[in-house]
Amino acid sequence: MNSINRIALILLFFILSLPLHAQIGEQRHNFAIGFSGGLNFNKVSFSPTVRQKNLSGITGGFTARYISEKYFKMICGAQLEVNFSQQGWDEYYQDYPDLHYTRKMNYVEIPFLAHLAWGKERGMQFFINAGPQIGFLINDSEQKSGNWNNYNLEIQQHGKKIENKFDYGITGGLGLELRTKAGNFLLEGRYYYALSDFYNTTKRDYFSRAAHGVITAKLTYLFDLHK
């Protein structure tokens, strides 16, 4: 595990431990469910590097959240999601504008999040979500155009089968929530950093890193089942 991964895991464990230390606050038993939708902006961390631009895709799914307590001004809870997520990469070759290659990868992803919020319990709140995430590749597809044989480029990823369909990493985001009598409306920006590689990355393989990085902008609607 490299140093970036170690730092990411330390930060994750710190954030997840906050609700555990907040067990002396005012108890809450607020359970809410709902759905979300948004856009992904995807790139893949390759080593050796593959030049890319952002590949956009959709994301959306089911959300369940439990608020357990309020500790001074911090509202503590946990959130579980099951989402469909379009990921992948879009290659960019500035010197060869006729070349184009896109790999789209569709996942079912499951984030397990600590939810920390500050603000009015009926009104506007600022929140942080952070935690581990796992994903399962459903399918993938390639789009390729241009005469690649005209150029002396070392290409290993085209046509290469996805070798690891199980994905895992850490995710976190910031957002605003408006809590009303008609339900709770959330606007969130989130980043996912994969700790796993979808290609084999041993010393015998060409790539030593092939992992997702996803920026997500999403809207969520939740309605309370128990307050």
N, C-alpha and C positions, 0 to 999 in steps of 0.2 A: 504494500500500500504506500503510495507516495505521500509527500508532506501535505499537499492540498487536501487529499482525502482525509488525512488524520485531523487537520484543522476543522474540516467540515463536520466530521463525526463528533468532535469535542463540543462544537457549538450546538449541534443537534441535541446531545445528551444534556447540555446545560439548559436549553429551552424546555425540553421535555420534563426536566426535574422541577421546574417552577410550580406547576400545579400540585405536585406531590408535597411541596413544602408549604402549600397554602391550605392545609387541612384544618386550620383554626379560624377560618373566616366565617362569614355569614352563609349558611347553607342555602343552596338553590337546587331545584329539581326541574329544570327547564329542558324538555326534550322537543326537538323540532326536526322536521324532515322537509325535503323539497328537491329542487332540481336546479341545474346550472347549465350555462352555455357560453361559449367564447371562442377566441382565436388563439392558435399556437403560432409562434415564430421560431422555427427550428434551425439548428445547425448541429453538426456532428464534430466532436473533437477527434481528429485523426492524427496519428503519428506513424509515418511521415504525413506531413500536412497535405490536405486537399483543399484547394481554393474554392470558397463557397459564398453564396449570398443567402439571405434568409428564405426559407421555404415556409409558406403559410399553410395552415391546416385548421380544421375545426376540432373543438373538444366540447364535451357535454355529458351529463349523466345525473346520477342520484346522489344526494347529500343527506346525512343524518348527523345531528349535533346535540350534545348533552352539556348543559351548563351546570356545574356542580356547586359553585360557591362564588362569593365576592369577598376578596381579601383586601381590606382597605378600599382603594379605588380600582383595583384590578379584578376583572371578571374572568374566572378560570373555567375551562371546559375542554372537551375533546370532540373531534370531528372525524367522521369516516365518509369516504366518497368511493363511488364506483363509476368510472368515466370511460367513454370511448374517446381516444386521442389519436389524431393524425400527426405523425412525426416523419423524420427523414432528413434528406439534404438535397440542395440544388447547387450543382457545380457551376463555377464561373471562371471562364478563361478570357481575360481581357485581351490577350494577343490573338485569340482565335474566336472571333464573335459568332462564327457560324456553328460552333460546337455547343451542344446543349445536352445535359444529362441530369435527370431527376430520379431519385429513389424515394418512394412513398412507403411508409411503414405504419400500419394501423395496429393500435394496442388497446387492450382493456387494462386500465391502470387503477390501482387502489392506493390512495394516500391515507396514512394514519397520522392525524394532526393534533397537536396541542393548540388550543384556541385561547388566546389572551386578548382581552378587550378593555378599553377605558372609555367612559362616557356615561350618558344617561341610559338607564334601563328601559325607558320609553322615550326614544328620540335618536340622536346621532351618536354613533360609537366609532372609535378608531380601533382596529384589531390587527393582530399578528397571528398567522397560521404557520406552523412549522412541524416537520416530522419526516419519518421514512416513507418511501413509496415503492411499491412493486408493480410490475407490469407483465403482460403476456401478449406476445405478438400473435395477431390473428392472421394477417396476410401482408404481403408487400408487392410492389409493382415497380417497373422501370420504364422511363421514357427517355429515348435517345435520338438525337438528330445530328446531322452534319457528317462529313466524311473524315472520320477519325484516323483513317489509314494514311491521310496526307501529312500527318504531323508525327514527329518523334516524341511521343508522350508516354511516360510509364504509367499505365493504368492497370491497377490490380482489383479495384472494387466493382468494375462493371461486370454484370453477370454473375458475380460471386454470391453464393448462397448464404443466407443468414444462418450462422452456425449456433448462436445462443439466443433462443426465443424468450427466455426469462430475463427480465430487466429489473434492476433495483438501484435505488439511490436515495437522495434526500431532496426535499422540496420545502420552499418557504415563500411567504408572501405578505404583503401589506394591503390594507383596504379600509373602506368605510362601510358602515352598516346603518341603515335607517330602519328603526324598529317602530312599527305602527300597529294599529288595531287590525289592519287588513293583512298583516304579515311582515316579514323582515326582508329587506332588499339590500343586497351586498354587491359592492363593486370592488374587485380585487386584481392586483397585479402579482404574479407569482413566477418563480424561477425553479426549474428542476435540473439538478446536477446528477447525472448517472455515475454510479460507482462501478457498474458492470460494463462489459464490452459485448457487442453483438457479433463481432468476429472473434475467432480464436487469436490470442495475442501472446503465444509462447515465443521463445527465442527462435523457433523454426519458422514462424509465420512472418509475413511481410509487415503487417501492422502490429505495433506495440500498444496502440490505443485506438478504440473505435467506439465512442460512447456519446449518448445524446446530451444535448443542452437545449432546454426549451424555455422560452419566455411565454407566459400565458396572460392574457387579459380576459376576464370572465365576469359575468353577472350571475348572481344566485338569488333565488327566491325560496325562503323557508317559512313554513307556518307552524305554529306551536301546537303540539299535541298535549303537552302538560306544562303548566307554568309553575 
